[in-house]
Each structure stands twice: as C-alpha cells, then as structure tokens.
Amino acid sequence: MRSSRSSLQSLKVTAQPAVEPVTVSQAKRHLRIDWPDDDDYIADLISTAREWVESRTSRALITQSFQGVFTLPKAPESQLRGLYAHLGQELTFWLPRTPLQTVTLAEIEKDLDVWQSLNVPLDYVVDIDNDPQRVWLRASAISYWAPTGALINFLGVYAPRVRISYTAGYGLTYSAVPKSFRRAILNAVAHLYEFRDEEIPDAILDGLDAVRNV
C-alpha cells in the first residue's frame, strides 16, 4: 500500500525530563568559573540550550513524554469519494521527537473534539526501524471517523485529526545522552552566557550524528 505523509498540527510535552543532560557543575567547569552567584542563571541556560538542541535536531535527550496532534489529508473538495479513497491507504505519522521508547496511546478524532482510542496492531502499527520512527494508521482506524465526517470533509470545512501520545529519549540520566549532544549543550550555554542578547549559532550543531528539522 502507498503511504501519505500527514502534517503535524501541534506538539506538547506532557512529562518533562527529570534531569538535564548537563549539570550546573559541568557547565561551570566548561565556563571556567567557580563562584556560586550565577548558579540559578546557569541552570536556566542549560534548560534553554537543551530545548534549542532538541528542537533543532528533532531529538528528545532525557526521557520525556509528548502528545502530538496530526491532520489527515483532506479529500478533494470536488470528489465526494475522495475520502473513501484514503480507506485503501496506510497513513504515516512521523514522530517529531525521537528516539522513540513507546507509544502509549493513539486516537482519532471521530467527531469535533471527540476522540476514539485506537488498537494496536488492528488500527495502527509502530515502525521503530526508521529514523525518525513512525506510526502507520490502517484503514480500520479511519473508518471510525468516516461515517460522521464525510459530508463535512467534502465541503472542505474539516479534516480528521490523529493524536499520538508517546515517550522518547535516550534514557533517564545524563550519562545516557550521547556525548556529542552534551557537548553541543555546553557550547550553547557558553554562547548564551557570554553573548546574552544573541541567538545560538547553528555551527554549534556541527558534528552531531543526525540534525533534522521536522
């Protein structure tokens, strides 16, 4: 079957990482400072740098949980049968933060703000062999929505959405994070500490194994 790529509508963190990939002590050694006055500020810079690295590389470093909402392709407005053409396709949802640990819940919006839980592997399967990992939606999942949404979709007003909750990250401790990512965070912290009003340069990401903007 062919796969059709859907679009990410929103992504939120539902469980923050328990620790940062870099400690304040490690950052201070990198900055070559030993006074305690800036400890809280440096801790904030570490979080900012980590979030920047994650967003620029599409990675989750320390284990955290996410909820992504994706839109399915709309049927052509001129073709009432366009929606049902999708029933013969498997739709692919590329997860915007990896490495994936587990998909905890997948849902389809069967009506406005009414979500139907999906079953694995009947309604969807998780493909962990690709990078980024992905969720494949089967035709049975779309059938939850199709009976009530076909007319609205035909009018071009609304297209169904899929909500995927999952956990991603390299592990629970900073030692689980690849050294190249930890080094990038330290360099980003150093830049933010020295140049407080400047954006972090992309050159800091040089040397990382996979840099993607999803």
N, C-alpha and C positions, 0 to 999 in steps of 0.2 A: 504493500500500500504506500501511497505517497504521503509525505509529511508536510504540513503547512505551519510556518512559524507564526506564533501569536505575539502580541505586544504586551510588555509589562506596563501596567497602569500605576501601581503603587507598590512600595516595599517598606515594611516597618520592622523594627527589631522588637520582638516580644519578650525576650530574655537577654539582658546584657551580659557580656563576658564577666566572669567572676574576678579576673585579674587582668592586668595589662601585659603585653608581650615584653615590655621593658620596665624595670623597676626604677624608682627615683634615684637610688644609689648608683645604678648602672648609667643612668643619664648624666648624673653629676660627674662621674668619672670621665665620661665622654666629653663633657663640657669643661673639665679640669677646674671645677670649683668645689669647695669644701664647706661653705657656710650654709646654715640651715634656713636663712631668711626666705629663700625663693622655693622652698620645697613644695609648697602647695601650688605655686605657679608652674613649676616644672611638671608636677603631676597632671595639671590641666593640659600642658603642652603635649605630654605623652598621649593622652586620650585624643587630642586633636590630630596629632600625627598619625596615630593608628587608624583613625577613621578615614583620614585622607588616603593612606596607603590602601586600605580596604576598598574604598570607592574607586580608586584609580586602577586597581588590579582585579576587581571583582572577586576578591578573596574574603573569607572570614578567618581571622587568625586564631584567636582564642575561641573556644566553643561558645556559640550563641544561637538563639532561635529567631526565626524570621517568619513573616507572613507576607506572601506576595499575591497580588491580585492581577490577573491577566485578562485581556479581552480576546475573545474568539473572533475569527474572521466573520464579517457580516456577509450575508447572502447578497448577491447583486440585486439592487432595488427593482430592476426591470424583470427579474426572474423569480417568480414565486417558488419555483422548485429549487432555487439556488441553495436554500438552507439544507434541504434534504440531500443535496449532492455531498455535503460535508459528512453525512452519516456513513459514507463509504470511505472515509479518510481517518487516519490517526493523526491527531493534532499534537504538536510538540511544544513543550514549555521548558525553555532553558532557564535553569535556576540562576538568579543574578548574584548569589554569593556561594562560593564553594571553598574547600572540598565538602561535599555532602556527607553527613553522618546518617541521617534517617529522615524520611518523610513521615510526619506524624498524622497529617490529615490532608485530604484533597476534597474539595467541594465544588459544585457547580451551582450558579445562581439560577434556580428553576423559575423564579418569578422575581419581581423587584424586591431586593433585599431579603429574599427567602432562599436559604442555602441548603442544598441537598448533599449529604455526605456520600462519597464515592467509595467503592470497594476495590481493593487490590487482590488479585490481578484482573478481576472481571471488568472493571471500568477504567483502570489505568495500570500502567507498569512503570517502574523506575529504572532508568538506564544509568548505571554507575560507571560504565566503561568509557564514557566520553568525558571531555573536559571543555566546557562545563557539563556537569551532569544534567539530566533532563527527565521530565515526566511525560510519558506518552498517554494521551487520552484516547480511549476507544469509543467507537460509535455508540455503545450502550450508555455511556455517560451523557452524550449529547441528547439522547432520547428522553432523559429526564426533563430537559428544557423544551424540546421541540414542540410538543403538543400545545403549550400555552404561549410560546413566544414567536411562532412562525409569522403571524399576521403583523405583529409589531416590527419584527425584523424586516419583513417585506416592505413596510412603509419607511424604512430607513431611520427609525427613531431609536432603536435599542438593539444592542447585540449582547449575547450572554457573556458572563464572566466566569472565570475559574479562580478559586482561592486555594493556595497551597501553603501549608504550614510545615516547616522543616527545621532541622538542626544542622548546623555546619560549623566547620572549624578544624584546626589541626589537633587540638587537644585542650585539656583543662589547665595546663600550666605553661609558663612562658618557654620552658625548655622544649616543648613540643613544636614550637613555631620554627620554621627554617631560619637559619642564621642570616640569610640574605635579607629577609623581611625585617628581622630585628635590627639589622644594620641600617636599613633604609629609614626605620622609625627614629633611630638615634640621630641620623644625619638630618632628618626633618625637624627634630626637636632642636638641634643646634642652630639650624637656619631660623626657626621661629624665635629662638632666644636672642639671637644676635640682630636679626632684622625683623622687628616686631610688627611692622606695617606692610611687609612684603609677602606675596604669595609663595608657597613652596615650589621650587623649580622641578619640572618633570625629570631633569637629569638625575635626581636622587633615586629614581626608579631603575636606572641603568644597572644591568646585571641580574635583575630578578628573572626567575625561570619563565614566568608567564605574566605578561602585562596586557590586560584586556580591558576595554571599556564596554560593558554590556548594557 
